[in-house]
Amino acid sequence: MRYFTDEYDSLCIRHMDVRRIADREYSDRDIATLKKRKLSRTIRQAEEGYNTPPTKIDVYKYTNGPDELKAEDFFYEDPETGELKTYSSLEEVDAMFEEKYCKECKEFEKRPPFDPKNAIERFERQCAMRRDKNYARLPEWVYDSVDIRLIELGYLPASAYDRLKAEDRQRERRRREIERAARNDPQSRRVPGNLKDEWGFHDGAVLYLKGNDCGLEMLIHEDFPREGRTTPNIKIKFLGGKIIERDENLNFDFVDFTLADSTKCRSYCRWLNNELYKTDDGYEARMRFATPQGYAHLTIACRDIFLEYDAGDEGLI
């Protein structure tokens, strides 16, 4: 990858939300007071939400303007197949929300008195999560300079908070520089607009990569069908395709994923990002995936690329 490397991925990582508090020394008593106040606020907000009556969503309110909603924007799960389907009309959507609203109103009227137990348990879980470095994703210097008991409450003293935000702005500038360089790469700009617009399958499940009579083909399963398509399957055909680079940890094993025939399997390989370049001989596709063993790269050179939408599952297992 020329641009979307480990550095770029690190720049995309977002740390947990934190609040700015006064820059001073905090005693055990001070921290205990902060925790008590935050817990009280959590319980109060939970009780207010618990005692707020349900409201019905008015789908017709959003049928005009730039954010117009259509029936196909709403999905439901088929109780027999588990397949996601769309509604045929806004009237069906409205009836669904009406039924949901009536059910929630009945449940609301029969609700027992508020019990703060769940709110307290959730508060403690949140504190434990903030102590976990893999969740908080804060720079190491934060842990070296700030009391962990403040971090678990989501607080940073002003000096640490300001430094963290300054680093965030610097990281964002660097991320945009990389994206701008990728967009302006001469070989990338030579890719035809129709292919460039369709290329990119972020978070799609990669179900296989195999050879065929014309080169190579890859099957992608996205979370939802693209507009105007009936299935989320997209087959990429690399005509005359040859693998130029492939990391050893790249594989396409899967289990527990729903296929067209209701077979269950799961892809352990997810499409993260990509770079596509027009070369004198055709195209060079550079892809970056997430696997249980870490990030993996694949580079394919080919004469041409075709995308087949609503592709079947044949040849998958």
DRENVEXTOR-364066 format. One record per residue (C-alpha): x, y, z; residue number from 1. Coordinates in nm, 4 decimals. Example, Ala and Ser with C-alpha at 12.3 -4.5 7.8 and 13.67 -1.06 7.14 Angstrom:
<rs>
<xx->1.2300; yy->-0.4500; zz->0.7800; i->1> $
<xx->1.3670; yy->-0.1060; zz->0.7140; i->2> $
</rs>
This chain:
<rs>
<xx->0.0000; yy->0.0000; zz->0.0000; i->1> $
<xx->0.1313; yy->0.3437; zz->-0.0879; i->2> $
<xx->-0.0969; yy->0.5446; zz->0.1366; i->3> $
<xx->-0.3376; yy->0.3350; zz->0.3472; i->4> $
<xx->-0.0682; yy->0.1762; zz->0.5602; i->5> $
<xx->-0.0329; yy->0.0949; zz->0.9302; i->6> $
<xx->0.0289; yy->0.4650; zz->0.9881; i->7> $
<xx->-0.3035; yy->0.5564; zz->0.8299; i->8> $
<xx->-0.4894; yy->0.2947; zz->1.0342; i->9> $
<xx->-0.3336; yy->0.4288; zz->1.3538; i->10> $
<xx->-0.4488; yy->0.7800; zz->1.2605; i->11> $
<xx->-0.8070; yy->0.6527; zz->1.2218; i->12> $
<xx->-0.8193; yy->0.5092; zz->1.5745; i->13> $
<xx->-1.0384; yy->0.7170; zz->1.8031; i->14> $
<xx->-0.9887; yy->0.7246; zz->2.1789; i->15> $
<xx->-1.2743; yy->0.7326; zz->2.4283; i->16> $
<xx->-1.4552; yy->1.0585; zz->2.5009; i->17> $
<xx->-1.3128; yy->1.2557; zz->2.7927; i->18> $
<xx->-1.4181; yy->1.5679; zz->2.9817; i->19> $
<xx->-1.1950; yy->1.8558; zz->3.0880; i->20> $
<xx->-1.1679; yy->1.9303; zz->3.4604; i->21> $
<xx->-0.9628; yy->2.1791; zz->3.6617; i->22> $
<xx->-0.5868; yy->2.1364; zz->3.6494; i->23> $
<xx->-0.4895; yy->2.0613; zz->4.0111; i->24> $
<xx->-0.3978; yy->1.7795; zz->4.2474; i->25> $
<xx->-0.6893; yy->1.5523; zz->4.3349; i->26> $
<xx->-0.6972; yy->1.3809; zz->4.6733; i->27> $
<xx->-0.8683; yy->1.0503; zz->4.7474; i->28> $
<xx->-1.1601; yy->1.2467; zz->4.8905; i->29> $
<xx->-1.1828; yy->1.4672; zz->4.5801; i->30> $
<xx->-1.1952; yy->1.1652; zz->4.3498; i->31> $
<xx->-1.4538; yy->0.9909; zz->4.5702; i->32> $
<xx->-1.6694; yy->1.3035; zz->4.5497; i->33> $
<xx->-1.6381; yy->1.3175; zz->4.1693; i->34> $
<xx->-1.7360; yy->0.9514; zz->4.1439; i->35> $
<xx->-2.0357; yy->0.9978; zz->4.3741; i->36> $
<xx->-2.1589; yy->1.2956; zz->4.1708; i->37> $
<xx->-2.1184; yy->1.1149; zz->3.8419; i->38> $
<xx->-2.2981; yy->0.8054; zz->3.9734; i->39> $
<xx->-2.5851; yy->1.0226; zz->4.1036; i->40> $
<xx->-2.6128; yy->1.1915; zz->3.7634; i->41> $
<xx->-2.6146; yy->0.8522; zz->3.5885; i->42> $
<xx->-2.8960; yy->0.7254; zz->3.8126; i->43> $
<xx->-3.0978; yy->1.0454; zz->3.7670; i->44> $
<xx->-3.0696; yy->1.0301; zz->3.3876; i->45> $
<xx->-3.1655; yy->0.6615; zz->3.3875; i->46> $
<xx->-3.4739; yy->0.7327; zz->3.6001; i->47> $
<xx->-3.5800; yy->1.0183; zz->3.3730; i->48> $
<xx->-3.5500; yy->0.7919; zz->3.0702; i->49> $
<xx->-3.7361; yy->0.5104; zz->3.2452; i->50> $
<xx->-4.0297; yy->0.7409; zz->3.3251; i->51> $
<xx->-4.0467; yy->0.9057; zz->2.9828; i->52> $
<xx->-4.3484; yy->0.7751; zz->2.7863; i->53> $
<xx->-4.2867; yy->0.6270; zz->2.4402; i->54> $
<xx->-4.3364; yy->0.8337; zz->2.1271; i->55> $
<xx->-4.4393; yy->0.7195; zz->1.7823; i->56> $
<xx->-4.2085; yy->0.7825; zz->1.4897; i->57> $
<xx->-4.3791; yy->0.9826; zz->1.2141; i->58> $
<xx->-4.2288; yy->0.8455; zz->0.8927; i->59> $
<xx->-4.4177; yy->1.0976; zz->0.6780; i->60> $
<xx->-4.2305; yy->1.3800; zz->0.8494; i->61> $
<xx->-3.9180; yy->1.2755; zz->0.6595; i->62> $
<xx->-4.0629; yy->1.2186; zz->0.3121; i->63> $
<xx->-3.9524; yy->1.5542; zz->0.1734; i->64> $
<xx->-3.6223; yy->1.7350; zz->0.1470; i->65> $
<xx->-3.2617; yy->1.6194; zz->0.1064; i->66> $
<xx->-3.2937; yy->1.3510; zz->0.3763; i->67> $
<xx->-3.6085; yy->1.1983; zz->0.2290; i->68> $
<xx->-3.6899; yy->0.8487; zz->0.3550; i->69> $
<xx->-3.8338; yy->0.5775; zz->0.1337; i->70> $
<xx->-3.9882; yy->0.2400; zz->0.2131; i->71> $
<xx->-3.6706; yy->0.0619; zz->0.0989; i->72> $
<xx->-3.4721; yy->0.2484; zz->0.3666; i->73> $
<xx->-3.6403; yy->0.0304; zz->0.6330; i->74> $
<xx->-3.5480; yy->-0.3335; zz->0.6883; i->75> $
<xx->-3.7075; yy->-0.6204; zz->0.8742; i->76> $
<xx->-3.5957; yy->-0.9771; zz->0.9381; i->77> $
<xx->-3.7940; yy->-1.2548; zz->0.7741; i->78> $
<xx->-3.9024; yy->-1.4781; zz->1.0663; i->79> $
<xx->-3.8674; yy->-1.7939; zz->0.8548; i->80> $
<xx->-3.5372; yy->-1.7380; zz->0.6736; i->81> $
<xx->-3.3716; yy->-1.4688; zz->0.8878; i->82> $
<xx->-3.3107; yy->-1.2731; zz->0.5663; i->83> $
<xx->-3.3228; yy->-0.8929; zz->0.5766; i->84> $
<xx->-3.5995; yy->-0.7554; zz->0.3569; i->85> $
<xx->-3.7367; yy->-0.4101; zz->0.2789; i->86> $
<xx->-4.0931; yy->-0.2823; zz->0.3083; i->87> $
<xx->-4.2956; yy->-0.2282; zz->-0.0091; i->88> $
<xx->-4.4609; yy->0.1003; zz->0.0971; i->89> $
<xx->-4.4437; yy->0.3749; zz->0.3592; i->90> $
<xx->-4.7915; yy->0.2676; zz->0.4712; i->91> $
<xx->-4.6426; yy->-0.0674; zz->0.5764; i->92> $
<xx->-4.3636; yy->0.1137; zz->0.7583; i->93> $
<xx->-4.6114; yy->0.3402; zz->0.9351; i->94> $
<xx->-4.8230; yy->0.0396; zz->1.0401; i->95> $
<xx->-4.5107; yy->-0.1270; zz->1.1806; i->96> $
<xx->-4.4285; yy->0.1810; zz->1.3908; i->97> $
<xx->-4.7910; yy->0.2087; zz->1.5055; i->98> $
<xx->-4.7903; yy->-0.1523; zz->1.6252; i->99> $
<xx->-4.4573; yy->-0.0997; zz->1.7983; i->100> $
<xx->-4.5841; yy->0.2200; zz->1.9633; i->101> $
<xx->-4.8999; yy->0.0536; zz->2.0988; i->102> $
<xx->-4.6977; yy->-0.2337; zz->2.2420; i->103> $
<xx->-4.4539; yy->0.0058; zz->2.4111; i->104> $
<xx->-4.7410; yy->0.2093; zz->2.5604; i->105> $
<xx->-4.8915; yy->-0.1010; zz->2.7200; i->106> $
<xx->-4.5537; yy->-0.2019; zz->2.8605; i->107> $
<xx->-4.4968; yy->0.1516; zz->2.9889; i->108> $
<xx->-4.8254; yy->0.1575; zz->3.1792; i->109> $
<xx->-4.7425; yy->-0.1739; zz->3.3481; i->110> $
<xx->-4.3831; yy->-0.0897; zz->3.4349; i->111> $
<xx->-4.2724; yy->-0.1470; zz->3.7961; i->112> $
<xx->-4.1150; yy->0.1316; zz->4.0070; i->113> $
<xx->-3.7707; yy->0.2429; zz->3.8948; i->114> $
<xx->-3.4861; yy->0.0315; zz->4.0330; i->115> $
<xx->-3.1398; yy->0.2000; zz->4.0223; i->116> $
<xx->-2.9612; yy->-0.1377; zz->4.0294; i->117> $
<xx->-2.9136; yy->-0.1600; zz->3.6516; i->118> $
<xx->-2.7900; yy->0.2001; zz->3.6316; i->119> $
<xx->-2.5340; yy->0.1364; zz->3.9060; i->120> $
<xx->-2.4116; yy->-0.1832; zz->3.7393; i->121> $
<xx->-2.3835; yy->-0.0030; zz->3.4053; i->122> $
<xx->-2.1864; yy->0.2764; zz->3.5686; i->123> $
<xx->-1.9399; yy->0.0271; zz->3.7185; i->124> $
<xx->-1.9032; yy->-0.1510; zz->3.3841; i->125> $
<xx->-1.8269; yy->0.1795; zz->3.2134; i->126> $
<xx->-1.5597; yy->0.2560; zz->3.4723; i->127> $
<xx->-1.4037; yy->-0.0862; zz->3.4150; i->128> $
<xx->-1.4093; yy->-0.0338; zz->3.0383; i->129> $
<xx->-1.2295; yy->0.2999; zz->3.0698; i->130> $
<xx->-0.9562; yy->0.1288; zz->3.2726; i->131> $
<xx->-0.9004; yy->-0.1079; zz->2.9793; i->132> $
<xx->-0.6321; yy->0.0410; zz->2.7545; i->133> $
<xx->-0.7659; yy->-0.1508; zz->2.4535; i->134> $
<xx->-1.0987; yy->0.0289; zz->2.4956; i->135> $
<xx->-0.9770; yy->0.3736; zz->2.6021; i->136> $
<xx->-0.7018; yy->0.3893; zz->2.3364; i->137> $
<xx->-0.5351; yy->0.6809; zz->2.5080; i->138> $
<xx->-0.1658; yy->0.7608; zz->2.4548; i->139> $
<xx->0.0678; yy->0.6028; zz->2.7085; i->140> $
<xx->0.1742; yy->0.9421; zz->2.8428; i->141> $
<xx->-0.1825; yy->0.9951; zz->2.9705; i->142> $
<xx->-0.1545; yy->0.6921; zz->3.1994; i->143> $
<xx->0.1879; yy->0.8105; zz->3.3162; i->144> $
<xx->0.0606; yy->1.1557; zz->3.4123; i->145> $
<xx->-0.3053; yy->1.1152; zz->3.5169; i->146> $
<xx->-0.4544; yy->0.9221; zz->3.8093; i->147> $
<xx->-0.6227; yy->0.6114; zz->3.6702; i->148> $
<xx->-0.9237; yy->0.6802; zz->3.8937; i->149> $
<xx->-0.9865; yy->1.0028; zz->3.7008; i->150> $
<xx->-0.9461; yy->0.8222; zz->3.3681; i->151> $
<xx->-1.2030; yy->0.5609; zz->3.4686; i->152> $
<xx->-1.4503; yy->0.8434; zz->3.5316; i->153> $
<xx->-1.3758; yy->0.9897; zz->3.1884; i->154> $
<xx->-1.1994; yy->1.2993; zz->3.3259; i->155> $
<xx->-0.8662; yy->1.4578; zz->3.2357; i->156> $
<xx->-0.7067; yy->1.7594; zz->3.4052; i->157> $
<xx->-0.6927; yy->2.0641; zz->3.1776; i->158> $
<xx->-0.3232; yy->2.0394; zz->3.0836; i->159> $
<xx->-0.3538; yy->1.6726; zz->2.9830; i->160> $
<xx->-0.6846; yy->1.7329; zz->2.8048; i->161> $
<xx->-0.5444; yy->2.0265; zz->2.6038; i->162> $
<xx->-0.2355; yy->1.8275; zz->2.5037; i->163> $
<xx->-0.4501; yy->1.5324; zz->2.3950; i->164> $
<xx->-0.6751; yy->1.7549; zz->2.1822; i->165> $
<xx->-0.3721; yy->1.9211; zz->2.0222; i->166> $
<xx->-0.2392; yy->1.5769; zz->1.9270; i->167> $
<xx->-0.5830; yy->1.4852; zz->1.7906; i->168> $
<xx->-0.5799; yy->1.7894; zz->1.5630; i->169> $
<xx->-0.2307; yy->1.7038; zz->1.4419; i->170> $
<xx->-0.3346; yy->1.3432; zz->1.3706; i->171> $
<xx->-0.6406; yy->1.4626; zz->1.1805; i->172> $
<xx->-0.4283; yy->1.6951; zz->0.9655; i->173> $
<xx->-0.1912; yy->1.4083; zz->0.8845; i->174> $
<xx->-0.4822; yy->1.1757; zz->0.8002; i->175> $
<xx->-0.6262; yy->1.4312; zz->0.5580; i->176> $
<xx->-0.2842; yy->1.4821; zz->0.3980; i->177> $
<xx->-0.2635; yy->1.1091; zz->0.3246; i->178> $
<xx->-0.6157; yy->1.0988; zz->0.1824; i->179> $
<xx->-0.5459; yy->1.4031; zz->-0.0342; i->180> $
<xx->-0.2242; yy->1.2462; zz->-0.1656; i->181> $
<xx->-0.4106; yy->0.9232; zz->-0.2427; i->182> $
<xx->-0.6800; yy->1.1109; zz->-0.4361; i->183> $
<xx->-0.4215; yy->1.3067; zz->-0.6344; i->184> $
<xx->-0.1972; yy->1.0115; zz->-0.7212; i->185> $
<xx->-0.1516; yy->1.0289; zz->-1.1041; i->186> $
<xx->-0.2132; yy->0.6569; zz->-1.1547; i->187> $
<xx->-0.5236; yy->0.6671; zz->-0.9353; i->188> $
<xx->-0.6652; yy->0.9641; zz->-1.1257; i->189> $
<xx->-0.6363; yy->0.7634; zz->-1.4501; i->190> $
<xx->-0.8873; yy->0.5031; zz->-1.3276; i->191> $
<xx->-1.2177; yy->0.5476; zz->-1.5196; i->192> $
<xx->-1.4859; yy->0.7252; zz->-1.3181; i->193> $
<xx->-1.7426; yy->0.4445; zz->-1.3339; i->194> $
<xx->-1.4979; yy->0.1916; zz->-1.1871; i->195> $
<xx->-1.3581; yy->0.4381; zz->-0.9345; i->196> $
<xx->-1.7097; yy->0.5174; zz->-0.8076; i->197> $
<xx->-1.7966; yy->0.1500; zz->-0.7575; i->198> $
<xx->-1.4592; yy->0.0318; zz->-0.6257; i->199> $
<xx->-1.4304; yy->0.0012; zz->-0.2495; i->200> $
<xx->-1.6030; yy->-0.2488; zz->-0.0201; i->201> $
<xx->-1.5172; yy->-0.1284; zz->0.3305; i->202> $
<xx->-1.6136; yy->-0.3794; zz->0.6003; i->203> $
<xx->-1.7368; yy->-0.6282; zz->0.3405; i->204> $
<xx->-1.6787; yy->-0.9969; zz->0.4145; i->205> $
<xx->-1.4335; yy->-1.1568; zz->0.1696; i->206> $
<xx->-1.5653; yy->-1.5072; zz->0.1059; i->207> $
<xx->-1.3126; yy->-1.6377; zz->-0.1425; i->208> $
<xx->-1.0344; yy->-1.5615; zz->-0.3887; i->209> $
<xx->-0.9780; yy->-1.8217; zz->-0.6579; i->210> $
<xx->-0.8512; yy->-1.8652; zz->-1.0080; i->211> $
<xx->-1.0732; yy->-1.9144; zz->-1.3123; i->212> $
<xx->-1.0267; yy->-1.9466; zz->-1.6881; i->213> $
<xx->-0.9942; yy->-1.5687; zz->-1.7248; i->214> $
<xx->-0.7698; yy->-1.4926; zz->-1.4281; i->215> $
<xx->-0.8890; yy->-1.4385; zz->-1.0687; i->216> $
<xx->-1.2219; yy->-1.3710; zz->-0.9008; i->217> $
<xx->-1.3165; yy->-1.2611; zz->-0.5485; i->218> $
<xx->-1.6588; yy->-1.2769; zz->-0.3818; i->219> $
<xx->-1.7544; yy->-0.9965; zz->-0.1416; i->220> $
<xx->-2.0588; yy->-1.0017; zz->0.0879; i->221> $
<xx->-2.1540; yy->-0.6512; zz->0.2048; i->222> $
<xx->-2.3875; yy->-0.5838; zz->0.4974; i->223> $
<xx->-2.6702; yy->-0.4624; zz->0.2718; i->224> $
<xx->-2.7485; yy->-0.4660; zz->-0.1008; i->225> $
<xx->-2.6404; yy->-0.1549; zz->-0.2866; i->226> $
<xx->-2.9094; yy->0.0716; zz->-0.4282; i->227> $
<xx->-3.0954; yy->-0.0998; zz->-0.7088; i->228> $
<xx->-2.9506; yy->-0.4445; zz->-0.6247; i->229> $
<xx->-3.1261; yy->-0.7439; zz->-0.4729; i->230> $
<xx->-2.8409; yy->-0.9171; zz->-0.2865; i->231> $
<xx->-2.5317; yy->-0.7941; zz->-0.0999; i->232> $
<xx->-2.3005; yy->-1.0226; zz->-0.3008; i->233> $
<xx->-2.0493; yy->-0.8664; zz->-0.5414; i->234> $
<xx->-1.8066; yy->-1.0699; zz->-0.7499; i->235> $
<xx->-1.4855; yy->-0.8973; zz->-0.8607; i->236> $
<xx->-1.3367; yy->-1.0429; zz->-1.1794; i->237> $
<xx->-0.9685; yy->-0.9675; zz->-1.2390; i->238> $
<xx->-0.9123; yy->-1.0505; zz->-1.6085; i->239> $
<xx->-0.5638; yy->-1.1896; zz->-1.6547; i->240> $
<xx->-0.5152; yy->-1.1394; zz->-1.2826; i->241> $
<xx->-0.1907; yy->-1.2357; zz->-1.1126; i->242> $
<xx->-0.1057; yy->-1.2060; zz->-0.7437; i->243> $
<xx->0.1928; yy->-0.9748; zz->-0.7028; i->244> $
<xx->0.1958; yy->-0.9662; zz->-0.3223; i->245> $
<xx->0.0068; yy->-1.1663; zz->-0.0598; i->246> $
<xx->0.0753; yy->-1.1734; zz->0.3137; i->247> $
<xx->0.1078; yy->-1.5184; zz->0.4661; i->248> $
<xx->-0.1652; yy->-1.4547; zz->0.7241; i->249> $
<xx->-0.4279; yy->-1.3816; zz->0.4574; i->250> $
<xx->-0.6898; yy->-1.6577; zz->0.4373; i->251> $
<xx->-1.0606; yy->-1.6776; zz->0.3726; i->252> $
<xx->-1.1811; yy->-1.9370; zz->0.6244; i->253> $
<xx->-1.5403; yy->-1.8904; zz->0.7348; i->254> $
<xx->-1.8190; yy->-2.0340; zz->0.9533; i->255> $
<xx->-2.1665; yy->-1.9234; zz->1.0666; i->256> $
<xx->-2.2420; yy->-1.7038; zz->0.7655; i->257> $
<xx->-2.5855; yy->-1.7088; zz->0.5990; i->258> $
<xx->-2.5711; yy->-1.8042; zz->0.2312; i->259> $
<xx->-2.8506; yy->-1.7996; zz->-0.0239; i->260> $
<xx->-2.9421; yy->-2.1582; zz->0.0630; i->261> $
<xx->-2.9501; yy->-2.0686; zz->0.4368; i->262> $
<xx->-2.6155; yy->-2.2409; zz->0.4986; i->263> $
<xx->-2.4334; yy->-2.0751; zz->0.7877; i->264> $
<xx->-2.0738; yy->-1.9546; zz->0.7630; i->265> $
<xx->-1.8666; yy->-1.6517; zz->0.8638; i->266> $
<xx->-1.5838; yy->-1.4750; zz->0.6864; i->267> $
<xx->-1.2820; yy->-1.4128; zz->0.9042; i->268> $
<xx->-1.1500; yy->-1.1666; zz->0.6477; i->269> $
<xx->-1.2911; yy->-0.8132; zz->0.6258; i->270> $
<xx->-1.2115; yy->-0.5576; zz->0.3571; i->271> $
<xx->-1.0606; yy->-0.2450; zz->0.5191; i->272> $
<xx->-0.9334; yy->-0.0166; zz->0.2461; i->273> $
<xx->-0.7833; yy->-0.0250; zz->-0.1000; i->274> $
<xx->-0.5884; yy->0.1547; zz->-0.3670; i->275> $
<xx->-0.6559; yy->0.1144; zz->-0.7385; i->276> $
<xx->-0.4083; yy->0.2283; zz->-1.0043; i->277> $
<xx->-0.4216; yy->0.2416; zz->-1.3847; i->278> $
<xx->-0.1045; yy->0.1004; zz->-1.5335; i->279> $
<xx->0.0226; yy->0.0647; zz->-1.8895; i->280> $
<xx->-0.0826; yy->-0.3018; zz->-1.8830; i->281> $
<xx->-0.4191; yy->-0.2581; zz->-1.7110; i->282> $
<xx->-0.4720; yy->-0.2178; zz->-1.3369; i->283> $
<xx->-0.2971; yy->-0.2748; zz->-1.0091; i->284> $
<xx->-0.5344; yy->-0.3359; zz->-0.7152; i->285> $
<xx->-0.3884; yy->-0.3080; zz->-0.3670; i->286> $
<xx->-0.6139; yy->-0.4292; zz->-0.0855; i->287> $
<xx->-0.5869; yy->-0.4310; zz->0.2919; i->288> $
<xx->-0.7883; yy->-0.6710; zz->0.5079; i->289> $
<xx->-0.8536; yy->-0.7376; zz->0.8759; i->290> $
<xx->-0.8028; yy->-1.0984; zz->0.9874; i->291> $
<xx->-0.7795; yy->-1.2689; zz->1.3294; i->292> $
<xx->-0.4019; yy->-1.2724; zz->1.2791; i->293> $
<xx->-0.3862; yy->-0.8985; zz->1.2135; i->294> $
<xx->-0.3836; yy->-0.6838; zz->0.9028; i->295> $
<xx->-0.3076; yy->-0.8506; zz->0.5698; i->296> $
<xx->-0.2256; yy->-0.7152; zz->0.2252; i->297> $
<xx->-0.2975; yy->-0.8384; zz->-0.1243; i->298> $
<xx->-0.1861; yy->-0.6879; zz->-0.4558; i->299> $
<xx->-0.3263; yy->-0.8084; zz->-0.7886; i->300> $
<xx->-0.2175; yy->-0.6959; zz->-1.1350; i->301> $
<xx->-0.4644; yy->-0.7519; zz->-1.4193; i->302> $
<xx->-0.5669; yy->-0.6413; zz->-1.7689; i->303> $
<xx->-0.9175; yy->-0.5327; zz->-1.6677; i->304> $
<xx->-1.1675; yy->-0.5424; zz->-1.3793; i->305> $
<xx->-1.5381; yy->-0.6246; zz->-1.3929; i->306> $
<xx->-1.7886; yy->-0.6144; zz->-1.1061; i->307> $
<xx->-2.0768; yy->-0.8628; zz->-1.1096; i->308> $
<xx->-2.3614; yy->-0.7579; zz->-0.8797; i->309> $
<xx->-2.6167; yy->-0.9955; zz->-0.7241; i->310> $
<xx->-2.3614; yy->-1.2738; zz->-0.7636; i->311> $
<xx->-2.4569; yy->-1.6208; zz->-0.6411; i->312> $
<xx->-2.2856; yy->-1.8317; zz->-0.3763; i->313> $
<xx->-2.1926; yy->-2.1108; zz->-0.6149; i->314> $
<xx->-1.8382; yy->-2.2349; zz->-0.5716; i->315> $
<xx->-1.8169; yy->-2.0999; zz->-0.2200; i->316> $
<xx->-1.8199; yy->-2.4274; zz->-0.0270; i->317> $
</rs>
